[in-house]
């Protein structure tokens, strides 16, 4: 979990000429509110065992691979995920929706939809001004594996590429932001 408090330490004391031995801990602790950066988007390539993450910037229309989170049967470490959103000041989260090639829902797309609803609920509980939406991610894993292989980023076809898939998801979103659907606009299946 991300610690959102700041307490004076010896470096602060030197910089500010404060005697930390005489400070009351209640006076020195102050809450630092995370700053939301409206141009930052977090793309999530949802999976049951792991979830790829990419950070996108709406100003430059670029994305970079960020991390791959371990999932426990489709559930992340919620405190860690919310902490990442807070610390980075993410304004929007785009969750990949793995539809079948004919556009119909798959079992995994239903789980991704449920995950996105839970995420939207958790950010609301934290009073974070974050929008959660779903975006079609068909074929991102295949494209990510080809890109990673061609660039020498992976040596084995089993090497993880989920964060690269999240970058491709972000590119899809940037190409057509109106193709994503906000979670609050979607009825539960």
URWO-V11104 format. One record per residue. RES is the residue in one small letter. D_FIRST is the distance of its C-alpha to the first C-alpha in Angstrom with 1 decimal. Layout:
# URWO-V11104
res=RES d_first=D_FIRST
res=RES d_first=D_FIRST
This chain:
# URWO-V11104
res=x d_first=0.0
res=x d_first=3.8
res=x d_first=6.4
res=x d_first=9.3
res=x d_first=11.9
res=x d_first=14.6
res=x d_first=16.9
res=x d_first=20.2
res=x d_first=20.8
res=x d_first=24.1
res=x d_first=24.0
res=x d_first=23.6
res=x d_first=26.4
res=x d_first=28.7
res=x d_first=28.2
res=x d_first=28.8
res=x d_first=31.2
res=x d_first=29.2
res=x d_first=29.7
res=x d_first=26.2
res=x d_first=28.0
res=x d_first=29.3
res=x d_first=26.3
res=x d_first=24.9
res=x d_first=21.1
res=x d_first=21.1
res=x d_first=23.1
res=x d_first=21.2
res=x d_first=17.7
res=x d_first=17.6
res=x d_first=15.1
res=x d_first=14.9
res=x d_first=15.1
res=x d_first=14.1
res=x d_first=17.4
res=x d_first=18.2
res=x d_first=20.4
res=x d_first=22.9
res=x d_first=24.0
res=x d_first=20.7
res=x d_first=20.4
res=x d_first=18.0
res=x d_first=20.2
res=x d_first=19.0
res=x d_first=21.5
res=x d_first=20.7
res=x d_first=21.6
res=x d_first=21.5
res=x d_first=20.6
res=x d_first=18.8
res=x d_first=18.0
res=x d_first=19.1
res=x d_first=17.7
res=x d_first=19.8
res=x d_first=19.6
res=x d_first=22.8
res=x d_first=24.6
res=x d_first=27.1
res=x d_first=29.2
res=x d_first=30.0
res=x d_first=29.6
res=x d_first=27.9
res=x d_first=24.9
res=x d_first=23.3
res=x d_first=21.6
res=x d_first=17.9
res=x d_first=16.4
res=x d_first=16.9
res=x d_first=14.1
res=x d_first=15.2
res=x d_first=16.0
res=x d_first=17.0
res=x d_first=20.3
res=x d_first=19.1
res=x d_first=15.7
res=x d_first=12.5
res=x d_first=9.1
res=x d_first=8.7
res=x d_first=5.1
res=x d_first=5.3
res=x d_first=8.6
res=x d_first=8.2
res=x d_first=6.0
res=x d_first=9.0
res=x d_first=11.4
res=x d_first=10.5
res=x d_first=10.6
res=x d_first=13.7
res=x d_first=15.3
res=x d_first=16.4
res=x d_first=19.2
res=x d_first=20.0
res=x d_first=18.8
res=x d_first=21.7
res=x d_first=21.5
res=x d_first=24.3
res=x d_first=26.8
res=x d_first=28.8
res=x d_first=32.1
res=x d_first=35.3
res=x d_first=37.8
res=x d_first=39.9
res=x d_first=37.1
res=x d_first=36.6
res=x d_first=33.4
res=x d_first=32.4
res=x d_first=30.4
res=x d_first=27.5
res=x d_first=27.9
res=x d_first=27.7
res=x d_first=24.4
res=x d_first=23.1
res=x d_first=24.4
res=x d_first=22.7
res=x d_first=19.3
res=x d_first=20.0
res=x d_first=21.0
res=x d_first=17.9
res=x d_first=15.7
res=x d_first=18.1
res=x d_first=17.8
res=x d_first=14.0
res=x d_first=14.3
res=x d_first=17.3
res=x d_first=15.6
res=x d_first=13.1
res=x d_first=16.4
res=x d_first=15.7
res=x d_first=19.0
res=x d_first=18.3
res=x d_first=21.0
res=x d_first=20.6
res=x d_first=23.7
res=x d_first=25.3
res=x d_first=27.5
res=x d_first=30.0
res=x d_first=29.0
res=x d_first=32.2
res=x d_first=33.1
res=x d_first=30.0
res=x d_first=29.4
res=x d_first=33.1
res=x d_first=33.2
res=x d_first=30.0
res=x d_first=31.6
res=x d_first=34.9
res=x d_first=33.3
res=x d_first=31.3
res=x d_first=34.4
res=x d_first=36.7
res=x d_first=34.6
res=x d_first=34.1
res=x d_first=30.3
res=x d_first=30.6
res=x d_first=33.2
res=x d_first=33.0
res=x d_first=33.1
res=x d_first=30.2
res=x d_first=27.8
res=x d_first=24.8
res=x d_first=25.5
res=x d_first=22.8
res=x d_first=21.4
res=x d_first=25.1
res=x d_first=25.7
res=x d_first=23.0
res=x d_first=24.9
res=x d_first=28.1
res=x d_first=26.6
res=x d_first=25.8
res=x d_first=29.4
res=x d_first=30.7
res=x d_first=28.8
res=x d_first=30.3
res=x d_first=33.7
res=x d_first=33.7
res=x d_first=30.9
res=x d_first=33.1
res=x d_first=32.7
res=x d_first=29.1
res=x d_first=28.9
res=x d_first=26.3
res=x d_first=24.8
res=x d_first=26.3
res=x d_first=29.7
res=x d_first=29.6
res=x d_first=30.8
res=x d_first=29.2
res=x d_first=31.2
